[in-house]
Amino acid sequence: MKCWKKGGEITAKNEEFYLKSRTGDIEFTLVAEGIRKLALLRLLIENGSLDGKSLLCWDEPEVNLNPSMIPLVVSVLMELEQMGAQIFIATHSYVLLKEFELRRGNHSLRFYSLSKNERDSVSLSSSETYPALSPNRIADQFARMYNLEIGRALGGDAHHG
């Protein structure tokens, strides 16, 4: 894939995985969880287990991942989608959702929201764009925090909202 940078090769010795780095081989169990997640994704792509015919269901890919790595994850997933893979992501991350929205281009994206209605049953809403998704509890919380920050900047009480 063109979005991967050189380096970060995964090797196996005596049934143990290692991440090759500039400083040497690092035992996989000692590698940060987010980096390990990306390394495994790369390994699945390189060995052909994950390709244009694949279905990928990934629950909260942002967990344990430095937010600066989210653009790489989105690039990889969008490249897989362009190759024909079908990808389902479950997330609570505003940053991940916005990264997809901002880079959507001609990619086939759809956003879904599950919520409980007044009868305590689950309702589904969907949209081709993230801003049009309603209800959107993730965006609601970021708007709440933004409003608190504005209130604080204007000298108001930042503890209510």
PASEBA-1860 file (N, C-alpha, C; in nm, 3 decimals):
! residues 161
1> MKCWKKGG> 0.084/-0.117/0.000/0.000/0.000/0.000/0.089/0.124/0.000 ~ 0.047/0.222/-0.073/0.131/0.341/-0.085/0.131/0.430/0.040 ~ 0.035/0.413/0.131/0.030/0.501/0.248/0.124/0.458/0.360 ~ 0.178/0.336/0.355/0.272/0.292/0.458/0.408/0.353/0.432 ~ 0.470/0.400/0.537/0.608/0.448/0.526/0.701/0.328/0.539 ~ 0.822/0.344/0.495/0.921/0.237/0.510/0.951/0.216/0.657 ~ 0.991/0.094/0.692/1.024/0.062/0.830/0.908/-0.006/0.899 ~ 0.931/-0.046/1.024/0.827/-0.111/1.101/0.797/-0.253/1.057
9> EITAKNEE> 0.895/-0.321/1.000/0.875/-0.458/0.953/0.855/-0.552/1.071 ~ 0.769/-0.651/1.054/0.743/-0.750/1.158/0.818/-0.877/1.122 ~ 0.892/-0.931/1.218/0.965/-1.055/1.195/0.922/-1.156/1.301 ~ 0.947/-1.283/1.273/0.916/-1.389/1.369/1.041/-1.472/1.394 ~ 1.068/-1.497/1.522/1.180/-1.582/1.563/1.131/-1.670/1.676 ~ 1.150/-1.801/1.661/1.110/-1.896/1.767/0.966/-1.873/1.812 ~ 0.876/-1.858/1.717/0.733/-1.838/1.742/0.701/-1.711/1.820 ~ 0.791/-1.614/1.820/0.770/-1.484/1.881/0.776/-1.378/1.772
17> FYLKSRTG> 0.692/-1.276/1.782/0.693/-1.167/1.686/0.778/-1.052/1.738 ~ 0.846/-0.985/1.644/0.929/-0.870/1.676/0.900/-0.759/1.577 ~ 0.909/-0.637/1.625/0.896/-0.520/1.539/1.036/-0.467/1.515 ~ 1.076/-0.465/1.390/1.209/-0.417/1.354/1.204/-0.264/1.351 ~ 1.297/-0.204/1.424/1.304/-0.058/1.428/1.448/-0.014/1.402 ~ 1.470/0.116/1.399/1.605/0.169/1.378/1.700/0.126/1.489 ~ 1.647/0.102/1.608/1.731/0.066/1.722/1.745/-0.085/1.741 ~ 1.677/-0.165/1.659/1.686/-0.310/1.671/1.548/-0.372/1.679
25> DIEFTLVA> 1.547/-0.502/1.705/1.420/-0.575/1.715/1.360/-0.558/1.854 ~ 1.231/-0.525/1.857/1.159/-0.508/1.983/1.056/-0.619/1.994 ~ 1.059/-0.692/2.105/0.960/-0.798/2.126/0.820/-0.738/2.120 ~ 0.732/-0.805/2.047/0.600/-0.750/2.018/0.522/-0.717/2.144 ~ 0.538/-0.795/2.250/0.463/-0.768/2.373/0.511/-0.641/2.442 ~ 0.628/-0.588/2.403/0.680/-0.466/2.462/0.648/-0.342/2.380 ~ 0.584/-0.362/2.266/0.548/-0.252/2.177/0.415/-0.193/2.224 ~ 0.401/-0.062/2.218/0.276/0.004/2.258/0.157/-0.057/2.184
33> EGIRKLAL> 0.046/-0.068/2.253/-0.074/-0.134/2.198/-0.117/-0.073/2.064 ~ -0.117/0.059/2.053/-0.159/0.123/1.928/-0.067/0.090/1.812 ~ 0.064/0.090/1.837/0.162/0.054/1.733/0.146/-0.093/1.697 ~ 0.123/-0.178/1.795/0.102/-0.322/1.770/-0.021/-0.342/1.682 ~ -0.125/-0.265/1.708/-0.248/-0.274/1.628/-0.219/-0.238/1.482 ~ -0.145/-0.131/1.460/-0.110/-0.091/1.323/-0.019/-0.192/1.256 ~ 0.075/-0.247/1.333/0.166/-0.348/1.279/0.090/-0.473/1.236 ~ -0.008/-0.514/1.315/-0.088/-0.631/1.278/-0.174/-0.603/1.155
41> LRLLIENG> -0.227/-0.482/1.146/-0.303/-0.444/1.027/-0.214/-0.454/0.904 ~ -0.094/-0.401/0.916/0.001/-0.407/0.805/0.035/-0.551/0.768 ~ 0.057/-0.635/0.868/0.089/-0.776/0.844/-0.026/-0.846/0.772 ~ -0.149/-0.820/0.812/-0.266/-0.881/0.746/-0.276/-0.838/0.600 ~ -0.242/-0.713/0.572/-0.245/-0.664/0.434/-0.132/-0.727/0.353 ~ -0.012/-0.727/0.410/0.103/-0.779/0.338/0.095/-0.929/0.312 ~ 0.035/-1.006/0.404/0.027/-1.151/0.379/-0.099/-1.190/0.302 ~ -0.180/-1.090/0.260/-0.296/-1.116/0.176/-0.422/-1.156/0.250
49> SLDGKSLL> -0.418/-1.160/0.383/-0.538/-1.194/0.459/-0.643/-1.084/0.452 ~ -0.598/-0.962/0.431/-0.687/-0.847/0.420/-0.659/-0.781/0.285 ~ -0.759/-0.790/0.196/-0.740/-0.736/0.062/-0.870/-0.680/0.008 ~ -0.878/-0.658/-0.120/-0.995/-0.599/-0.183/-1.120/-0.684/-0.182 ~ -1.108/-0.809/-0.143/-1.225/-0.897/-0.135/-1.270/-0.919/0.009 ~ -1.208/-0.848/0.101/-1.230/-0.872/0.244/-1.346/-0.792/0.300 ~ -1.398/-0.843/0.410/-1.492/-0.771/0.494/-1.420/-0.747/0.625 ~ -1.404/-0.621/0.662/-1.336/-0.585/0.786/-1.436/-0.518/0.879
57> CWDEPEVN> -1.455/-0.575/0.997/-1.537/-0.516/1.101/-1.442/-0.482/1.215 ~ -1.433/-0.352/1.248/-1.334/-0.308/1.346/-1.403/-0.222/1.450 ~ -1.404/-0.270/1.574/-1.466/-0.199/1.684/-1.365/-0.106/1.748 ~ -1.391/0.022/1.741/-1.311/0.127/1.802/-1.162/0.118/1.768 ~ -1.128/0.138/1.641/-0.987/0.131/1.601/-0.900/0.236/1.670 ~ -0.960/0.340/1.722/-0.884/0.448/1.786/-0.837/0.415/1.927 ~ -0.889/0.308/1.986/-0.853/0.274/2.123/-0.703/0.242/2.130 ~ -0.636/0.299/2.229/-0.492/0.283/2.252/-0.406/0.336/2.138
65> LNPSMIPL> -0.463/0.420/2.055/-0.390/0.473/1.941/-0.366/0.622/1.962 ~ -0.243/0.665/1.946/-0.212/0.806/1.953/-0.294/0.877/1.845 ~ -0.364/0.986/1.879/-0.447/1.054/1.780/-0.371/1.097/1.654 ~ -0.240/1.115/1.665/-0.163/1.152/1.545/-0.155/1.037/1.444 ~ -0.190/0.915/1.486/-0.188/0.800/1.396/-0.322/0.780/1.323 ~ -0.425/0.853/1.363/-0.556/0.836/1.301/-0.553/0.864/1.151 ~ -0.482/0.967/1.103/-0.477/0.986/0.958/-0.421/0.864/0.882 ~ -0.323/0.796/0.941/-0.269/0.675/0.877/-0.375/0.566/0.871
73> VVSVLMEL> -0.445/0.544/0.981/-0.551/0.442/0.983/-0.656/0.472/0.877 ~ -0.698/0.597/0.868/-0.799/0.636/0.769/-0.745/0.616/0.627 ~ -0.619/0.652/0.603/-0.559/0.631/0.471/-0.560/0.483/0.432 ~ -0.519/0.398/0.525/-0.515/0.254/0.497/-0.655/0.201/0.468 ~ -0.752/0.240/0.552/-0.889/0.190/0.533/-0.949/0.242/0.404 ~ -0.921/0.366/0.369/-0.975/0.420/0.244/-0.908/0.355/0.123 ~ -0.782/0.320/0.135/-0.716/0.249/0.026/-0.776/0.110/0.010 ~ -0.801/0.043/0.121/-0.866/-0.089/0.116/-1.005/-0.077/0.053
81> EQMGAQIF> -1.078/0.028/0.089/-1.212/0.048/0.032/-1.203/0.069/-0.119 ~ -1.104/0.145/-0.164/-1.086/0.168/-0.309/-1.053/0.038/-0.381 ~ -0.989/-0.056/-0.311/-0.955/-0.186/-0.370/-1.076/-0.279/-0.373 ~ -1.184/-0.241/-0.303/-1.304/-0.323/-0.304/-1.344/-0.382/-0.170 ~ -1.263/-0.364/-0.068/-1.296/-0.419/0.064/-1.419/-0.348/0.121 ~ -1.497/-0.421/0.196/-1.611/-0.362/0.265/-1.572/-0.347/0.412 ~ -1.588/-0.227/0.467/-1.536/-0.196/0.599/-1.646/-0.137/0.686 ~ -1.660/-0.192/0.806/-1.753/-0.141/0.905/-1.673/-0.101/1.028
89> IATHSYVL> -1.690/0.023/1.071/-1.619/0.075/1.188/-1.723/0.115/1.292 ~ -1.700/0.076/1.416/-1.780/0.125/1.529/-1.688/0.214/1.611 ~ -1.730/0.336/1.637/-1.642/0.429/1.708/-1.722/0.528/1.791 ~ -1.654/0.584/1.890/-1.705/0.696/1.967/-1.612/0.815/1.951 ~ -1.524/0.809/1.851/-1.420/0.910/1.834/-1.460/1.017/1.733 ~ -1.476/1.139/1.782/-1.503/1.253/1.695/-1.388/1.271/1.596 ~ -1.265/1.257/1.642/-1.148/1.277/1.557/-1.148/1.178/1.441 ~ -1.175/1.051/1.468/-1.178/0.949/1.362/-1.291/0.979/1.262
97> LKEFELRR> -1.408/1.010/1.313/-1.522/1.040/1.226/-1.495/1.162/1.137 ~ -1.441/1.267/1.196/-1.411/1.388/1.118/-1.301/1.363/1.015 ~ -1.203/1.280/1.049/-1.098/1.248/0.953/-1.157/1.179/0.830 ~ -1.247/1.085/0.853/-1.316/1.020/0.740/-1.396/1.123/0.659 ~ -1.471/1.206/0.729/-1.556/1.305/0.661/-1.472/1.402/0.578 ~ -1.364/1.451/0.634/-1.282/1.550/0.566/-1.206/1.493/0.447 ~ -1.183/1.361/0.447/-1.106/1.299/0.340/-1.190/1.209/0.250 ~ -1.320/1.222/0.257/-1.410/1.129/0.189/-1.393/1.126/0.039
105> GNHSLRFY> -1.367/1.239/-0.027/-1.348/1.241/-0.173/-1.454/1.159/-0.244 ~ -1.411/1.065/-0.327/-1.505/0.981/-0.400/-1.522/0.844/-0.335 ~ -1.492/0.836/-0.208/-1.507/0.709/-0.136/-1.654/0.688/-0.099 ~ -1.691/0.563/-0.091/-1.826/0.525/-0.055/-1.836/0.516/0.098 ~ -1.887/0.623/0.160/-1.900/0.626/0.306/-2.046/0.643/0.345 ~ -2.080/0.584/0.457/-2.211/0.605/0.516/-2.193/0.606/0.666 ~ -2.258/0.699/0.734/-2.248/0.713/0.878/-2.379/0.668/0.941 ~ -2.369/0.594/1.052/-2.487/0.542/1.122/-2.483/0.584/1.268
113> SLSKNERD> -2.601/0.602/1.324/-2.614/0.633/1.465/-2.721/0.543/1.525 ~ -2.686/0.476/1.631/-2.782/0.396/1.706/-2.814/0.470/1.835 ~ -2.941/0.478/1.867/-2.979/0.545/1.992/-3.108/0.485/2.044 ~ -3.129/0.500/2.174/-3.254/0.454/2.235/-3.358/0.563/2.222 ~ -3.479/0.523/2.184/-3.587/0.621/2.174/-3.666/0.624/2.305 ~ -3.773/0.701/2.306/-3.851/0.717/2.429/-3.916/0.588/2.478 ~ -3.934/0.489/2.392/-3.990/0.359/2.432/-3.880/0.261/2.472 ~ -3.756/0.311/2.481/-3.640/0.232/2.521/-3.602/0.125/2.419
121> SVSLSSSE> -3.644/0.145/2.295/-3.599/0.054/2.190/-3.495/0.129/2.105 ~ -3.415/0.054/2.035/-3.305/0.112/1.959/-3.355/0.160/1.823 ~ -3.316/0.281/1.790/-3.349/0.333/1.657/-3.220/0.359/1.581 ~ -3.229/0.351/1.450/-3.114/0.366/1.362/-3.137/0.485/1.270 ~ -3.035/0.568/1.257/-3.039/0.674/1.157/-2.910/0.665/1.078 ~ -2.914/0.713/0.954/-2.794/0.708/0.871/-2.789/0.830/0.780 ~ -2.668/0.858/0.734/-2.647/0.972/0.646/-2.521/0.948/0.564 ~ -2.517/1.009/0.446/-2.395/1.000/0.364/-2.287/1.096/0.413
129> TYPALSPN> -2.325/1.193/0.498/-2.227/1.287/0.553/-2.238/1.288/0.705 ~ -2.125/1.309/0.769/-2.123/1.312/0.915/-2.205/1.429/0.972 ~ -2.193/1.552/0.917/-2.270/1.663/0.975/-2.421/1.644/0.969 ~ -2.470/1.567/0.873/-2.614/1.547/0.859/-2.667/1.435/0.948 ~ -2.580/1.361/1.013/-2.621/1.249/1.097/-2.693/1.301/1.221 ~ -2.815/1.251/1.244/-2.893/1.294/1.359/-2.982/1.180/1.406 ~ -2.987/1.153/1.536/-2.913/1.220/1.643/-2.765/1.184/1.636 ~ -2.683/1.272/1.692/-2.538/1.251/1.691/-2.484/1.291/1.827
137> RIADQFAR> -2.479/1.196/1.918/-2.437/1.225/2.056/-2.290/1.263/2.064 ~ -2.208/1.214/1.971/-2.066/1.250/1.970/-2.051/1.398/1.939 ~ -2.115/1.444/1.831/-2.109/1.586/1.794/-2.174/1.672/1.902 ~ -2.282/1.623/1.963/-2.348/1.699/2.071/-2.252/1.725/2.186 ~ -2.172/1.625/2.223/-2.078/1.643/2.335/-1.966/1.738/2.299 ~ -1.920/1.732/2.174/-1.815/1.827/2.134/-1.870/1.969/2.127 ~ -1.994/1.985/2.085/-2.056/2.118/2.085/-2.073/2.169/2.228 ~ -2.111/2.081/2.320/-2.125/2.118/2.461/-1.991/2.166/2.516
145> MYNLEIGR> -1.884/2.091/2.488/-1.751/2.129/2.536/-1.705/2.261/2.473 ~ -1.733/2.279/2.346/-1.698/2.403/2.277/-1.769/2.522/2.342 ~ -1.898/2.505/2.368/-1.975/2.612/2.432/-1.924/2.643/2.572 ~ -1.883/2.541/2.647/-1.824/2.563/2.780/-1.693/2.641/2.767 ~ -1.613/2.606/2.668/-1.486/2.675/2.647/-1.508/2.821/2.609 ~ -1.605/2.847/2.524/-1.638/2.986/2.486/-1.687/3.062/2.609 ~ -1.772/2.998/2.687/-1.821/3.062/2.810/-1.708/3.094/2.905 ~ -1.616/3.003/2.918/-1.501/3.026/3.006/-1.415/3.142/2.953
153> ALGGDAHH> -1.391/3.145/2.821/-1.311/3.251/2.761/-1.376/3.388/2.779 ~ -1.509/3.390/2.786/-1.583/3.515/2.803/-1.605/3.549/2.950 ~ -1.547/3.465/3.039/-1.555/3.494/3.182/-1.672/3.428/3.252 ~ -1.739/3.339/3.186/-1.853/3.271/3.248/-1.811/3.150/3.329 ~ -1.909/3.079/3.384/-1.887/2.960/3.463/-1.874/2.840/3.371 ~ -1.759/2.773/3.370/-1.733/2.661/3.280/-1.779/2.527/3.338 ~ -1.843/2.528/3.455/-1.882/2.401/3.518/-2.025/2.360/3.485 ~ -2.098/2.442/3.416/-2.237/2.408/3.384/-2.250/2.386/3.234
161> G> -2.347/2.307/3.195/-2.367/2.285/3.053/-2.436/2.161/3.033
END
